[in-house]
Amino acid sequence: MWQMDFYFHDSCLSRQSVLLLAGEIEQDCPDWHIAIHPLSEHEVNALGFPVLPAILMNGNIVAAGLPKKDWLLERMKECEQANSQ
């Protein structure tokens, strides 16, 4: 199973957009484990993300900010194909 993590500052103005995107991805990609991580200021500093929101795929940052859903789905498809070879 593949893993996608959505990290964002808990008081971020784009919080709702991140949650919406994560929910849509979770519905469209049932083979993926989707995790949502709202971060406090202390956690943001401790984790050292240069930009939030950040999206990680199998532990690697694939997007900083809020990408379009279609772009993210394409990256996920590429990951699946690379792991099936």
C-alpha positions, -999 to 999 in steps of 0.1 A, spaced: 0 0 0 12 35 -8 12 64 17 3 101 12 7 126 40 -8 161 40 9 185 64 -4 220 71 -3 246 98 -34 241 119 -44 278 116 -36 280 79 -60 298 57 -59 270 31 -68 244 58 -102 237 43 -88 233 8 -62 208 20 -88 188 38 -111 188 7 -82 177 -16 -72 150 9 -108 137 11 -111 136 -27 -78 118 -31 -89 93 -5 -121 86 -23 -105 83 -57 -75 62 -46 -86 35 -22 -53 16 -25 -35 46 -9 -33 53 28 -40 90 32 -30 108 65 -37 143 75 -14 162 99 -25 195 112 6 210 129 11 234 158 37 261 156 60 240 177 56 210 154 62 231 123 95 243 137 105 208 149 98 192 115 115 219 95 92 221 66 103 251 44 68 256 31 33 245 42 11 229 31 34 201 22 24 168 6 46 137 10 43 105 -11 59 75 6 80 99 27 92 122 0 79 157 -6 61 159 -39 43 192 -35 47 224 -15 16 245 -14 -17 233 -28 -14 214 -62 -43 207 -85 -60 174 -80 -52 162 -115 -15 169 -111 -14 150 -79 -33 120 -93 -8 119 -121 21 118 -97 4 90 -78 -1 70 -110 36 74 -118 45 61 -84 22 31 -88 37 23 -122 73 27 -110 66 3 -81 49 -23 -103 79 -27 -126 
